[in-house]
Amino acid sequence: MFEKHISCPLCGNKYPLKSLIFRCRKCGSTLEVAFDYSRLKKILTKEKLSSRPFLHSRYLELYPVKNLFSLQEGGTALLRSRNLEKELGLKFRLYFKYEGTNPTGSFKDRGSSVEVAKAVEFRAEKTVCASTGNMGASVAAYSGLAGLKCSIFTPKDTASTKMEQILAYGANVYHTSGDYTQAMGLAEEIFREGKAYLLGDYLYRREGTKSIGFEICETLSPDYVFCPVGNGTLITATWKAFREFKILGLAKRLPRMAGIQAETCSPIVKAFREESPIRAVKNPHTVAVAIECGDPIDGKGVIRAIRDSKGFAEGVSDSEILKARELLAKREGLFAEPGGAAAFAGILKSKEKIESGSRVVCLVTGHGLKSPRTGVKGKPIDVSEKEGVKRFFR
């Protein structure tokens, strides 16, 4: 294994690898794992990587675990726009990284594979997690795979489809009366009382989520990467992945990171633009429930990633998100849940900021079947066999 220590990227505080810790004790920020890149550089070559299956497990040396609990996650397609790039007159090349083909239907499986493996290394028997839906389903699936009892705290407006998926994996679900922040507080309290191992948007999930960035690096050298932002783990993990591949000589340059939030839940966008502290949004509501995190755990890390990469943050309305979702499905054949379409909505809103000829990657993070019918136009037409079909095809 190539880990060196746990560190806080904001204040620089360091902790031993065996520490059971999720936030910096000095400044309260989220943590990350530091690796011995000098050793890795000698071992993890392009030739060695290319000899392995193009899956999440391909990058094992860059995860802080001995083994993974895997459902063959990762290896998702990076698709060049077939229609919208031309139809919308975009002056840049547009690519979609479609995460809906992961085992539980979202990018969360990448992080769960590592997080649950770490829970087993800590000899946990029970796991607990707060989730707006996708992470809960993923954590429940991987906990079941590892033989761990799982409990999920969900906010009041979690989609029924996601609740059903979590329950199907055998987890206990506790439906709170408040928002995600309340659910997160309850999950962390269970951990502090020593009743279960805490999973969620913390350091080991970030380390597992990095594989989305590694895969992009191996396929394309992008100029921009657009990420939907809830708690912020996805964008910070992707940025860390690019930086690690650059250090290892596996990437030539770094992209600009664009963080996209729903306008009604956009504390990071406001803080970035105003250069002010992040102020939590109380009782947020957006059609993009997957990114409805009013007090983002990794908000400071998101702002740092955007600034260090010379990127930007953008807020999009619910109507813009639903329009983007419709275009993805009807013109590109990609069915996304609203939160999964948020990054594309950000591209449409900020396309004038993108230099001509750039290569732009849009992260489409979750399958459309994971959400209710929100925003989908049209309805089935009832027919009778006696009527025949001719009257419907004129």
Kinemage of the C-alpha trace (Angstrom):
@kinemage 1
@onewidth
@group {chain A} dominant
@subgroup {mainchain}
@vectorlist {calphas} color= white
{ca met a 1} P 0.000 0.000 0.000
{ca phe a 2} L 1.204 3.498 -0.808
{ca glu a 3} L -0.610 5.759 1.701
{ca lys a 4} L 1.514 8.008 3.909
{ca his a 5} L -0.909 9.760 6.234
{ca ile a 6} L -4.262 11.505 6.508
{ca ser a 7} L -4.099 15.249 6.032
{ca cys a 8} L -6.262 18.338 6.024
{ca pro a 9} L -5.844 20.148 2.683
{ca leu a 10} L -6.885 23.457 4.242
{ca cys a 11} L -4.884 23.790 7.477
{ca gly a 12} L -2.208 21.145 6.834
{ca asn a 13} L -2.827 19.126 9.984
{ca lys a 14} L -1.772 15.464 9.688
{ca tyr a 15} L -3.112 12.278 11.268
{ca pro a 16} L -1.923 8.648 11.364
{ca leu a 17} L -3.465 6.267 8.826
{ca lys a 18} L -5.060 4.161 11.561
{ca ser a 19} L -7.035 7.142 12.900
{ca leu a 20} L -10.798 6.661 12.848
{ca ile a 21} L -11.489 10.265 11.906
{ca phe a 22} L -13.712 12.022 9.394
{ca arg a 23} L -13.157 15.740 10.000
{ca cys a 24} L -10.053 17.747 10.902
{ca arg a 25} L -9.861 18.197 14.666
{ca lys a 26} L -8.179 21.567 14.200
{ca cys a 27} L -10.368 23.348 11.630
{ca gly a 28} L -13.326 20.979 11.111
{ca ser a 29} L -12.724 20.556 7.373
{ca thr a 30} L -12.897 17.330 5.429
{ca leu a 31} L -9.738 15.253 5.093
{ca glu a 32} L -7.859 13.394 2.378
{ca val a 33} L -5.249 10.659 2.126
{ca ala a 34} L -1.699 11.549 1.074
{ca phe a 35} L 0.203 8.984 -1.013
{ca asp a 36} L 3.863 8.233 -1.706
{ca tyr a 37} L 3.873 9.413 -5.304
{ca ser a 38} L 7.611 8.832 -5.777
{ca arg a 39} L 7.085 5.099 -5.219
{ca leu a 40} L 3.886 5.016 -7.234
{ca lys a 41} L 5.551 6.697 -10.184
{ca lys a 42} L 7.955 3.760 -10.518
{ca ile a 43} L 5.200 1.175 -10.367
{ca leu a 44} L 2.017 2.607 -11.884
{ca thr a 45} L 2.926 3.108 -15.541
{ca lys a 46} L 0.728 3.535 -18.615
{ca glu a 47} L 1.739 0.061 -19.728
{ca lys a 48} L 0.697 -1.502 -16.423
{ca leu a 49} L -2.625 0.311 -16.403
{ca ser a 50} L -3.421 -0.630 -20.011
{ca ser a 51} L -2.952 -4.315 -19.178
{ca arg a 52} L -5.893 -4.192 -16.748
{ca pro a 53} L -9.674 -4.105 -17.362
{ca phe a 54} L -11.035 -0.587 -17.799
{ca leu a 55} L -12.932 -0.566 -14.503
{ca his a 56} L -12.776 1.159 -11.124
{ca ser a 57} L -10.499 -1.632 -9.830
{ca arg a 58} L -7.865 -0.663 -12.424
{ca tyr a 59} L -6.478 2.001 -10.042
{ca leu a 60} L -6.184 -0.073 -6.857
{ca glu a 61} L -2.791 1.381 -5.847
{ca leu a 62} L -4.374 4.840 -5.641
{ca tyr a 63} L -6.990 3.775 -3.089
{ca pro a 64} L -6.255 3.589 0.665
{ca val a 65} L -7.465 -0.014 1.019
{ca lys a 66} L -5.898 -3.452 0.611
{ca asn a 67} L -8.821 -4.867 -1.381
{ca leu a 68} L -12.072 -3.612 -2.878
{ca phe a 69} L -15.632 -4.798 -2.552
{ca ser a 70} L -16.571 -4.601 -6.193
{ca leu a 71} L -19.676 -4.994 -8.341
{ca gln a 72} L -17.683 -4.201 -11.490
{ca glu a 73} L -18.368 -0.492 -11.107
{ca gly a 74} L -16.683 2.156 -13.222
{ca gly a 75} L -15.488 1.882 -16.795
{ca thr a 76} L -18.387 4.086 -17.891
{ca ala a 77} L -18.600 5.511 -21.391
{ca leu a 78} L -17.227 8.910 -22.389
{ca leu a 79} L -19.471 9.848 -25.299
{ca arg a 80} L -18.908 12.594 -27.855
{ca ser a 81} L -22.096 14.585 -28.422
{ca arg a 82} L -23.818 13.186 -31.488
{ca asn a 83} L -26.421 15.897 -32.033
{ca leu a 84} L -26.486 18.758 -29.535
{ca glu a 85} L -22.999 20.017 -30.291
{ca lys a 86} L -24.098 20.811 -33.852
{ca glu a 87} L -27.726 21.713 -33.217
{ca leu a 88} L -26.860 24.237 -30.518
{ca gly a 89} L -23.966 25.677 -32.526
{ca leu a 90} L -21.450 24.995 -29.780
{ca lys a 91} L -17.924 26.150 -30.550
{ca phe a 92} L -16.345 23.471 -28.405
{ca arg a 93} L -16.229 19.678 -28.405
{ca leu a 94} L -18.699 18.215 -25.933
{ca tyr a 95} L -18.370 14.843 -24.187
{ca phe a 96} L -20.692 13.127 -21.707
{ca lys a 97} L -19.369 10.850 -18.958
{ca tyr a 98} L -22.495 8.786 -18.322
{ca glu a 99} L -22.542 7.281 -14.838
{ca gly a 100} L -26.027 5.774 -15.030
{ca thr a 101} L -24.565 2.403 -16.047
{ca asn a 102} L -22.950 1.786 -12.656
{ca pro a 103} L -24.425 -1.135 -10.630
{ca thr a 104} L -26.873 0.958 -8.575
{ca gly a 105} L -27.372 3.603 -11.269
{ca ser a 106} L -25.083 6.430 -10.161
{ca phe a 107} L -21.443 7.443 -9.693
{ca lys a 108} L -21.768 6.770 -5.956
{ca asp a 109} L -20.703 3.133 -6.462
{ca arg a 110} L -17.111 4.207 -7.027
{ca gly a 111} L -16.862 5.709 -3.557
{ca ser a 112} L -18.879 2.964 -1.867
{ca ser a 113} L -16.485 0.298 -3.148
{ca val a 114} L -13.620 1.907 -1.211
{ca glu a 115} L -15.623 3.165 1.781
{ca val a 116} L -17.132 -0.218 2.574
{ca ala a 117} L -13.748 -1.917 2.123
{ca lys a 118} L -12.326 0.528 4.670
{ca ala a 119} L -15.182 -0.194 7.061
{ca val a 120} L -14.271 -3.886 6.909
{ca glu a 121} L -10.605 -3.044 7.575
{ca phe a 122} L -11.757 -1.186 10.697
{ca arg a 123} L -13.683 -4.369 11.620
{ca ala a 124} L -17.043 -2.677 11.514
{ca glu a 125} L -20.209 -4.750 11.750
{ca lys a 126} L -22.702 -1.965 11.085
{ca thr a 127} L -22.692 1.063 8.782
{ca val a 128} L -24.690 4.283 8.937
{ca cys a 129} L -25.069 6.981 6.302
{ca ala a 130} L -27.118 10.093 5.509
{ca ser a 131} L -28.303 10.345 1.932
{ca thr a 132} L -30.675 12.108 -0.448
{ca gly a 133} L -31.070 8.731 -2.153
{ca asn a 134} L -28.267 7.712 -4.493
{ca met a 135} L -25.571 7.270 -1.876
{ca gly a 136} L -27.991 5.438 0.382
{ca ala a 137} L -28.776 2.916 -2.334
{ca ser a 138} L -25.102 2.441 -3.122
{ca val a 139} L -24.011 2.132 0.512
{ca ala a 140} L -26.838 -0.340 1.167
{ca ala a 141} L -25.826 -2.484 -1.815
{ca tyr a 142} L -22.126 -2.602 -0.952
{ca ser a 143} L -22.776 -3.069 2.765
{ca gly a 144} L -24.926 -6.055 1.881
{ca leu a 145} L -22.155 -7.393 -0.342
{ca ala a 146} L -19.719 -7.127 2.584
{ca gly a 147} L -22.128 -8.666 5.091
{ca leu a 148} L -22.580 -5.454 7.100
{ca lys a 149} L -25.845 -4.282 8.638
{ca cys a 150} L -26.755 -0.912 7.174
{ca ser a 151} L -28.876 2.039 8.314
{ca ile a 152} L -29.679 5.052 6.135
{ca phe a 153} L -31.058 8.435 7.240
{ca thr a 154} L -32.926 10.240 4.464
{ca pro a 155} L -34.466 13.734 4.294
{ca lys a 156} L -38.204 14.283 3.983
{ca asp a 157} L -38.269 14.829 0.200
{ca thr a 158} L -36.261 11.752 -0.841
{ca ala a 159} L -37.749 10.246 -3.995
{ca ser a 160} L -39.902 7.167 -3.382
{ca thr a 161} L -38.069 5.332 -6.156
{ca lys a 162} L -34.780 5.756 -4.295
{ca met a 163} L -36.352 4.757 -0.989
{ca glu a 164} L -37.569 1.535 -2.585
{ca gln a 165} L -34.104 0.825 -3.976
{ca ile a 166} L -32.457 1.319 -0.575
{ca leu a 167} L -35.004 -0.968 1.091
{ca ala a 168} L -34.529 -3.598 -1.605
{ca tyr a 169} L -30.874 -3.954 -0.566
{ca gly a 170} L -31.976 -4.750 2.983
{ca ala a 171} L -31.028 -1.534 4.765
{ca asn a 172} L -32.979 0.040 7.611
{ca val a 173} L -34.261 3.427 6.459
{ca tyr a 174} L -35.010 6.305 8.844
{ca his a 175} L -37.026 9.048 7.157
{ca thr a 176} L -36.382 12.369 8.918
{ca ser a 177} L -38.741 15.323 9.066
{ca gly a 178} L -36.068 17.773 7.899
{ca asp a 179} L -33.498 18.222 5.152
{ca tyr a 180} L -30.209 16.481 4.365
{ca thr a 181} L -28.302 18.479 6.997
{ca gln a 182} L -30.557 17.085 9.712
{ca ala a 183} L -30.139 13.540 8.360
{ca met a 184} L -26.357 13.988 8.328
{ca gly a 185} L -26.363 15.197 11.927
{ca leu a 186} L -28.263 12.109 13.050
{ca ala a 187} L -25.911 9.764 11.188
{ca glu a 188} L -22.841 11.433 12.683
{ca glu a 189} L -24.387 11.207 16.151
{ca ile a 190} L -24.830 7.436 15.718
{ca phe a 191} L -21.130 7.218 14.829
{ca arg a 192} L -20.027 9.336 17.797
{ca glu a 193} L -21.986 7.052 20.111
{ca gly a 194} L -20.057 4.090 18.713
{ca lys a 195} L -23.122 2.335 17.322
{ca ala a 196} L -22.033 2.127 13.662
{ca tyr a 197} L -19.244 3.016 11.223
{ca leu a 198} L -19.918 6.288 9.398
{ca leu a 199} L -20.120 6.335 5.599
{ca gly a 200} L -20.831 9.346 3.408
{ca asp a 201} L -19.094 12.307 1.825
{ca tyr a 202} L -15.881 11.927 3.819
{ca leu a 203} L -12.254 11.125 3.016
{ca tyr a 204} L -12.550 7.484 1.891
{ca arg a 205} L -15.473 8.196 -0.435
{ca arg a 206} L -13.442 10.952 -2.060
{ca glu a 207} L -10.546 8.555 -2.587
{ca gly a 208} L -12.842 6.039 -4.263
{ca thr a 209} L -14.652 8.599 -6.386
{ca lys a 210} L -11.317 9.589 -7.946
{ca ser a 211} L -11.642 6.825 -10.533
{ca ile a 212} L -14.047 8.965 -12.560
{ca gly a 213} L -11.197 11.443 -13.069
{ca phe a 214} L -8.650 8.720 -13.789
{ca glu a 215} L -10.869 7.272 -16.513
{ca ile a 216} L -11.336 10.664 -18.148
{ca cys a 217} L -7.566 11.242 -18.057
{ca glu a 218} L -6.877 7.957 -19.811
{ca thr a 219} L -9.453 8.666 -22.514
{ca leu a 220} L -9.158 12.392 -23.142
{ca ser a 221} L -7.229 15.472 -22.087
{ca pro a 222} L -10.101 17.898 -21.352
{ca asp a 223} L -9.977 21.651 -20.999
{ca tyr a 224} L -13.079 21.819 -18.795
{ca val a 225} L -14.900 19.360 -16.554
{ca phe a 226} L -18.428 20.297 -15.457
{ca cys a 227} L -19.595 18.704 -12.192
{ca pro a 228} L -22.911 18.920 -10.341
{ca val a 229} L -22.276 19.954 -6.740
{ca gly a 230} L -24.166 18.821 -3.652
{ca asn a 231} L -21.789 18.096 -0.779
{ca gly a 232} L -18.871 18.638 -3.151
{ca thr a 233} L -17.103 15.271 -2.990
{ca leu a 234} L -17.410 14.610 -6.724
{ca ile a 235} L -15.644 17.756 -7.891
{ca thr a 236} L -12.918 17.594 -5.220
{ca ala a 237} L -12.309 13.920 -5.965
{ca thr a 238} L -12.134 14.517 -9.720
{ca trp a 239} L -9.736 17.418 -9.221
{ca lys a 240} L -7.540 15.291 -6.937
{ca ala a 241} L -7.515 12.546 -9.582
{ca phe a 242} L -6.235 14.911 -12.265
{ca arg a 243} L -3.572 16.284 -9.951
{ca glu a 244} L -2.403 12.789 -8.995
{ca phe a 245} L -2.161 11.668 -12.613
{ca lys a 246} L -0.212 14.845 -13.409
{ca ile a 247} L 2.253 14.095 -10.581
{ca leu a 248} L 2.626 10.513 -11.813
{ca gly a 249} L 3.292 11.646 -15.386
{ca leu a 250} L 0.046 10.086 -16.617
{ca ala a 251} L -1.556 13.409 -17.564
{ca lys a 252} L 0.060 16.330 -19.355
{ca arg a 253} L -2.121 19.151 -18.050
{ca leu a 254} L -4.982 20.001 -15.739
{ca pro a 255} L -8.513 21.032 -16.729
{ca arg a 256} L -10.604 23.864 -15.377
{ca met a 257} L -13.284 22.671 -12.971
{ca ala a 258} L -16.815 24.085 -13.176
{ca gly a 259} L -19.099 23.494 -10.191
{ca ile a 260} L -22.839 23.617 -10.891
{ca gln a 261} L -25.531 23.979 -8.219
{ca ala a 262} L -29.296 24.441 -8.277
{ca glu a 263} L -30.080 28.141 -7.763
{ca thr a 264} L -32.336 27.441 -4.783
{ca cys a 265} L -29.523 25.521 -3.076
{ca ser a 266} L -26.332 27.265 -4.144
{ca pro a 267} L -24.286 28.315 -1.081
{ca ile a 268} L -20.993 27.473 -2.827
{ca val a 269} L -21.810 29.507 -5.935
{ca lys a 270} L -22.657 32.543 -3.821
{ca ala a 271} L -19.565 32.204 -1.634
{ca phe a 272} L -17.310 31.802 -4.677
{ca arg a 273} L -18.719 34.843 -6.459
{ca glu a 274} L -18.777 37.061 -3.392
{ca glu a 275} L -15.460 35.737 -2.019
{ca ser a 276} L -17.226 35.276 1.285
{ca pro a 277} L -17.676 32.428 3.793
{ca ile a 278} L -20.147 29.693 2.859
{ca arg a 279} L -23.553 30.370 4.404
{ca ala a 280} L -25.838 27.368 4.756
{ca val a 281} L -29.211 27.354 3.003
{ca lys a 282} L -31.942 26.335 5.430
{ca asn a 283} L -34.656 23.969 4.195
{ca pro a 284} L -33.580 24.021 0.531
{ca his a 285} L -35.830 22.664 -2.188
{ca thr a 286} L -34.993 21.859 -5.797
{ca val a 287} L -36.123 19.370 -8.399
{ca ala a 288} L -32.487 18.181 -8.393
{ca val a 289} L -32.864 16.432 -5.040
{ca ala a 290} L -29.591 14.521 -5.510
{ca ile a 291} L -27.658 17.786 -5.009
{ca glu a 292} L -29.979 19.335 -2.420
{ca cys a 293} L -27.343 19.869 0.275
{ca gly a 294} L -27.854 23.199 2.002
{ca asp a 295} L -24.734 22.978 4.162
{ca pro a 296} L -22.196 21.146 1.961
{ca ile a 297} L -19.661 19.051 3.861
{ca asp a 298} L -16.819 19.802 1.453
{ca gly a 299} L -17.798 23.323 0.457
{ca lys a 300} L -14.390 24.842 1.219
{ca gly a 301} L -12.704 22.104 -0.788
{ca val a 302} L -14.952 22.833 -3.768
{ca ile a 303} L -14.055 26.514 -3.761
{ca arg a 304} L -10.394 25.642 -3.499
{ca ala a 305} L -10.613 23.200 -6.432
{ca ile a 306} L -12.400 25.765 -8.606
{ca arg a 307} L -9.942 28.529 -7.785
{ca asp a 308} L -6.833 26.363 -8.114
{ca ser a 309} L -8.007 25.111 -11.509
{ca lys a 310} L -8.997 28.617 -12.670
{ca gly a 311} L -12.555 27.405 -13.137
{ca phe a 312} L -15.895 28.866 -12.118
{ca ala a 313} L -19.183 28.175 -10.322
{ca glu a 314} L -22.665 28.553 -11.784
{ca gly a 315} L -26.212 28.269 -10.484
{ca val a 316} L -29.037 26.904 -12.649
{ca ser a 317} L -32.799 27.050 -12.176
{ca asp a 318} L -35.060 24.031 -11.910
{ca ser a 319} L -36.534 24.828 -15.322
{ca glu a 320} L -33.029 24.953 -16.840
{ca ile a 321} L -32.213 21.592 -15.241
{ca leu a 322} L -35.377 19.977 -16.601
{ca lys a 323} L -34.734 21.425 -20.060
{ca ala a 324} L -31.207 20.015 -20.018
{ca arg a 325} L -32.579 16.648 -18.905
{ca glu a 326} L -35.044 16.664 -21.797
{ca leu a 327} L -32.365 17.500 -24.354
{ca leu a 328} L -30.034 14.773 -23.066
{ca ala a 329} L -32.749 12.148 -23.421
{ca lys a 330} L -34.351 13.223 -26.688
{ca arg a 331} L -31.242 14.264 -28.608
{ca glu a 332} L -28.426 12.184 -27.095
{ca gly a 333} L -30.233 9.088 -25.827
{ca leu a 334} L -29.037 9.682 -22.254
{ca phe a 335} L -31.740 9.477 -19.575
{ca ala a 336} L -30.621 11.309 -16.434
{ca glu a 337} L -32.239 12.185 -13.139
{ca pro a 338} L -32.515 15.976 -12.620
{ca gly a 339} L -29.403 16.130 -10.438
{ca gly a 340} L -27.540 14.148 -13.074
{ca ala a 341} L -28.481 16.709 -15.726
{ca ala a 342} L -27.440 19.757 -13.685
{ca ala a 343} L -23.915 19.902 -15.115
{ca phe a 344} L -25.276 20.010 -18.671
{ca ala a 345} L -27.650 22.805 -17.637
{ca gly a 346} L -24.541 24.637 -16.421
{ca ile a 347} L -22.848 24.161 -19.783
{ca leu a 348} L -25.850 25.570 -21.641
{ca lys a 349} L -25.982 28.590 -19.318
{ca ser a 350} L -22.253 29.360 -19.399
{ca lys a 351} L -21.327 28.301 -22.943
{ca glu a 352} L -20.090 31.788 -23.799
{ca lys a 353} L -17.400 31.458 -21.118
{ca ile a 354} L -15.870 28.425 -22.825
{ca glu a 355} L -13.078 29.057 -25.307
{ca ser a 356} L -13.631 27.985 -28.900
{ca gly a 357} L -12.127 24.591 -29.715
{ca ser a 358} L -12.065 23.441 -26.088
{ca arg a 359} L -12.736 19.857 -25.032
{ca val a 360} L -15.511 19.888 -22.453
{ca val a 361} L -16.539 16.922 -20.308
{ca cys a 362} L -19.973 16.904 -18.700
{ca leu a 363} L -20.548 14.498 -15.808
{ca val a 364} L -24.014 12.923 -16.064
{ca thr a 365} L -24.110 11.392 -12.621
{ca gly a 366} L -27.307 9.351 -12.239
{ca his a 367} L -29.820 7.349 -14.271
{ca gly a 368} L -33.246 8.854 -14.947
{ca leu a 369} L -35.062 5.821 -13.563
{ca lys a 370} L -33.812 6.802 -10.099
{ca ser a 371} L -36.186 9.777 -9.928
{ca pro a 372} L -39.950 10.344 -10.240
{ca arg a 373} L -41.516 11.458 -13.497
{ca thr a 374} L -40.717 15.105 -12.719
{ca gly a 375} L -40.473 17.229 -15.840
{ca val a 376} L -41.016 14.448 -18.367
{ca lys a 377} L -43.477 15.623 -21.026
{ca gly a 378} L -46.120 13.539 -22.756
{ca lys a 379} L -48.167 10.539 -21.651
{ca pro a 380} L -49.029 7.081 -22.964
{ca ile a 381} L -51.906 6.759 -25.440
{ca asp a 382} L -54.490 4.142 -24.539
{ca val a 383} L -55.438 1.936 -27.481
{ca ser a 384} L -57.696 -1.025 -28.087
{ca glu a 385} L -56.906 -3.992 -30.323
{ca lys a 386} L -60.304 -3.559 -31.981
{ca glu a 387} L -59.397 -0.062 -33.101
{ca gly a 388} L -56.368 -1.235 -35.017
{ca val a 389} L -53.250 0.861 -35.417
{ca lys a 390} L -53.808 2.810 -38.621
{ca arg a 391} L -55.579 5.714 -36.914
{ca phe a 392} L -52.493 6.351 -34.779
{ca phe a 393} L -50.008 6.474 -37.710
{ca arg a 394} L -51.288 9.039 -40.188
